[in-house]
């Protein structure tokens, strides 16, 4: 699973309105998880390789730029190495390593073209 798309998030100004839209259009189901305004998305796939999703309150990963579109996260085996490789390759780390309890360690980076992507080192022992 390393190097594969592992998660996506949809940022919304009105989480309830967006939830209704995706339920009605795609038949997705949602479950509250974590902080207020954060829902896990079940797209209907039960396969171990199914991409997980979240619906969350809109945020700014790049200061001054509200995140629009789908926010994608790639599974990696070493988030610290990825951060170093991003910088070496001309990108920049825009969110430093953050632990998500029971999930793993996450960073967000900006590529050389201004695109933002997450990198997650999954670790159920993360605190």
C-alpha positions as CSV (number, residue, x, y, z in Angstrom):
1,X,0.0,0.0,0.0
2,X,3.0,2.4,0.3
3,X,3.0,5.1,-2.4
4,X,-0.7,4.5,-3.2
5,X,-3.6,7.0,-2.7
6,X,-4.9,6.1,0.7
7,X,-7.3,8.8,1.7
8,X,-9.2,11.7,0.3
9,X,-11.0,14.6,2.0
10,X,-13.7,16.9,0.9
11,X,-13.6,20.4,2.4
12,X,-16.9,22.1,2.8
13,X,-18.3,25.4,4.1
14,X,-21.5,23.6,5.1
15,X,-20.7,20.0,6.1
16,X,-24.4,19.1,6.5
17,X,-25.3,20.4,3.0
18,X,-22.3,18.6,1.4
19,X,-23.2,15.4,3.2
20,X,-26.7,15.5,1.8
21,X,-25.3,16.1,-1.7
22,X,-22.9,13.1,-1.6
23,X,-25.6,10.9,0.0
24,X,-28.1,11.8,-2.7
25,X,-25.7,11.8,-5.7
26,X,-23.4,8.8,-4.9
27,X,-25.2,6.9,-2.2
28,X,-22.3,7.4,0.2
29,X,-22.8,7.0,4.0
30,X,-21.2,9.0,6.7
31,X,-20.1,8.4,10.3
32,X,-19.0,11.1,12.8
33,X,-15.3,10.6,13.8
34,X,-12.8,12.8,15.6
35,X,-13.4,16.5,16.0
36,X,-16.7,18.3,15.4
37,X,-17.6,18.7,11.8
38,X,-15.5,15.7,10.7
39,X,-17.2,12.7,9.1
40,X,-15.7,9.5,7.7
41,X,-17.0,8.6,4.3
42,X,-18.0,5.0,3.3
43,X,-18.0,4.9,-0.5
44,X,-19.4,1.4,-0.5
45,X,-16.1,-0.5,-0.9
46,X,-15.1,-3.1,1.6
47,X,-11.9,-4.2,0.0
48,X,-8.7,-3.7,2.1
49,X,-7.4,-1.5,-0.7
50,X,-10.5,0.8,-0.7
51,X,-9.6,4.5,-0.5
52,X,-10.9,6.0,2.8
53,X,-12.6,9.4,2.8
54,X,-13.5,12.3,5.1
55,X,-15.9,15.2,4.9
56,X,-14.7,18.1,6.9
57,X,-15.0,21.8,7.6
58,X,-13.1,23.8,5.0
59,X,-9.6,24.8,6.1
60,X,-6.6,26.6,4.7
61,X,-3.6,24.3,4.3
62,X,-1.9,27.1,2.4
63,X,-2.4,30.3,4.5
64,X,-4.9,32.7,2.8
65,X,-6.0,30.0,0.3
66,X,-9.2,28.0,1.3
67,X,-8.8,24.4,0.3
68,X,-11.1,23.4,-2.6
69,X,-11.3,20.2,-4.6
70,X,-10.6,16.8,-3.2
71,X,-7.6,16.7,-0.8
72,X,-5.6,13.6,-1.3
73,X,-3.2,11.7,0.9
74,X,-0.5,9.1,-0.1
75,X,0.5,6.2,2.2
76,X,4.3,6.3,2.9
77,X,6.6,4.2,5.0
78,X,8.7,7.1,6.4
79,X,7.1,10.5,6.6
80,X,10.3,12.2,7.8
81,X,12.1,10.9,4.7
82,X,9.3,12.1,2.5
83,X,9.5,15.6,4.0
84,X,13.3,15.7,3.3
85,X,12.8,14.4,-0.3
86,X,10.1,17.0,-0.9
87,X,12.4,19.8,0.1
88,X,15.3,18.3,-1.9
89,X,13.1,18.0,-5.0
90,X,11.9,21.7,-4.9
91,X,8.7,21.4,-3.0
92,X,8.0,22.5,0.6
93,X,6.4,21.1,3.7
94,X,3.4,23.3,4.6
95,X,2.1,21.3,7.6
96,X,4.7,19.7,9.8
97,X,4.5,16.1,11.1
98,X,1.3,15.8,13.1
99,X,0.2,12.7,15.1
100,X,-3.4,11.5,14.6
101,X,-4.1,9.2,17.5
102,X,-4.6,5.6,16.4
103,X,-4.0,6.5,12.7
104,X,-0.5,7.6,12.1
105,X,1.7,10.7,11.3
106,X,0.7,13.1,8.6
107,X,2.4,16.0,6.8
108,X,1.1,18.2,4.0
109,X,3.4,19.3,1.2
110,X,3.3,21.6,-1.8
111,X,4.8,20.3,-5.0
112,X,6.7,22.4,-7.5
113,X,3.5,23.3,-9.3
114,X,1.6,24.6,-6.2
115,X,-0.5,21.4,-5.7
116,X,-1.0,20.3,-2.1
117,X,-0.8,16.6,-1.1
118,X,-0.7,14.7,2.2
119,X,1.7,12.0,3.2
120,X,0.6,9.6,5.9
121,X,2.8,7.1,7.8
122,X,0.1,4.8,9.1
123,X,0.8,3.6,12.7
124,X,-2.1,2.5,15.0
125,X,0.2,3.3,18.0
126,X,0.5,7.0,17.1
127,X,-0.5,9.3,19.9
